[in-house]
Amino acid sequence: MGKGLPKICVFCGSSDGNDLQITKAAKELAQVLVENKQTLVYGAAKIGVMGTIAQTVLDAKGEVIGIIPEFLKKKEVVHLGLTQLITTQSMHERKLKMQEISDGFIALPGGFGTLEELFEIITWLQLGLHNKPIGLLNVNGFYDPLLALLETMVKRGFVSMDNYQLLQVATTSKELLVKMEQFKSPKQPNWLNEDRS
């Protein structure tokens, strides 16, 4: 496991939250990445769930690449002990760099930023801008309401079942990474191939 996805980008909170199961899940994911010899790509902070997963990977002698925009260096506590630290000029450039260098993406529980990153990267997949697997680690039912909303979007005709199934969901890191390894990239949407000139 992990051979086809050497670099995994993890979206997660810069806060710890108040559910210890989430911190535990972050550490478990970190250990699995190290066991698989996969590099962690993330947002470069040493605080919150972000800091937990990065430090756990580093303590286990794994590799961590952090990517952060210049302006956040003044506001976030940047982890200075990373394998590699990449500085970008903007949030958009940060996400673009994450997409470019990563082979897959996992969202742990987090806040607005985590959701924004998750939905942008899955929208890019839907539009055919990349073909990499995206996983949602549903720790202790954290994402149950979100998954219910996505199902409502399908029922109401705003999300196709094909696009809904682009998101791989599991409750454990190992199960999620297996699903991501088995992910088959969808064909580019027909409407993108149409000549509209």
N, C-alpha and C positions, 0 to 999 in steps of 0.2 A: 504493500500500500504506500502511496505517496510518490511513486516514481514518475507518474505522469503530471504531477502537480508540485514541482519543486519549491515554488514560492506561493504561500497562502497569505492573502491580505485579510486581516481581521478588523471589522468595525465594532467598536464597543464604547462604553461610557468612560468619560474622564472623571466621573464620580464613582464611589463604591456602591451606592445604593444601600438598601437595608435588608437584603436577602443574602445570607451567607452562602446559600446554594449557588448563587451566581459567581461569587468569588471562587468557590470550589470548582465550578465548571470551567472557569477561565484557566485555573491551574491545571486541570485535567487536559484541556485542549493543548496547553503549552507542552505538557509531557508527551502527548501523542505526536505533536509536530516534531519534537526532538527525536523521539523513537523512529519516526519515519524519515528523519534527516531532511525535513522540510524547513525552509526559512520563513520566519514570521515577518510580514510586512504590515506596518500599522502607523498610527498617527504621531508617534515619537514622544508622547508624554510619559512621565514617570508617576503620575497620579491616577487614582481611580482604578477601574477594571483594566484600563489601558496599561497602567504601570504594573499591575499584578501579572498580566500575561507576559509582558516583555521581560520582567525580572525573573520570572519562573523559567522562561526559555534560556535566558543568559546564565542563570545559576546551574542549569543542566548542560551547559557548554554548547547550546544551540546558537544559531545565527539570527540576528534581528536587524531589519532595515526600518528605520523611522523616517517618515516624510512629514514635514511641517512647513506651513507658510511663514514667511519672515515676521509678519505682524503678530502671530501667535506666540512667537518666542518670548515676547514681553509679558504675555498673559498666562500661558500654560507653563508648567514646570517641565522643561525639556529633559529627557533622559540623556545624559552625556556619556553613558557607558555602552552605547549600542555598537553593533558590528559596523554599521554605516548610518550616517545621518544625512538626509537630503533636504535641502531648503528650497522652497519654491516661492514665487512671488505672490501667489493668490490661492484661495481655497480651490478654485476650479483647476488650477495647474496641479495642485496637490492630488486631487482625485484622478486627474488624467495620468499623472505619473504612477499612482497606485495601480491603475488599470493596465498601464503599459508593462510594468515589470512583474505583475502577479500572474499566476496561472489559475487562480481560483479565489473565491471570496466567501467569508463567513461572517455573519452578523451574530454577535452575542447580544444579550440585553444591554440597552443603553437608552439615551434620550433622543431629542430632536435630531442631533447631528448624526447619530447612528442610523435612524430611519431615513434621513435625507441621503446618506451615502448608499444605503441598501437600495432605495427606490431609484436613485440615479443609475446605479450600476445594472440593475435589472431592466430598466428602460433602455439602456444602451444595448443590452443583450437582445431585447425584444426588437430593436431597430436594426439589428445585425451589425452593430459597431464593434462587437467582440463576440467570441464564441466560448467563453469560459464559464465553468459551473459556479453557481451561487448557492450558498447554504445558509439556512436559518437554524441556529441552535436554540431550540425552545426549552429553556431551562425552567423547571418548576412551574410550567404553564404560563410563563411570562408573555409569550406571543399568542396565546389562545385567542384573545380578543381581536388581534390583528388578523389572524388566519380566518376568523369568523367574518371579518369585514371583507377580506379578499374573496371569500365564498359568496358574499352578498354582491360584490362587484361582478362576479361571474353570472350570478342569477339575474342581475339587473341589466346584463348585456354590455358592461363597460370593459370587462376583461374576458378574453377568450379562454377556454379551458386549456388550450395549448400554451398560452402565455402564463396562466396560473401554474401550470406544471413546470415552468422554467425554474421555479424556486424549490430547491431540495430542502426538506424539513426533517429533523430528527431531534431526539432528546439526549443523545450522547455523542461525543466527539467522534468516536470510532465509527459509529453507524453513519454519521453525516459524511465523513470523509469517504467511506465506501460508496455512498450514493453519488458523491461528487465525482469520484473516479469513473463511475459507470455512466455519467451524464453524456448524452449524445447531443451535439450541437444542432439546433433546429435549422431548417432551410430559411433563407432570407424571405421575409414576408412578401407575398405576391404583389401587394400594392407598391412596394418599393421597386419592383422590377418593371412596372408598367411605364411605358413611354407617355408622359403627360405633356409633351411639348405641343 
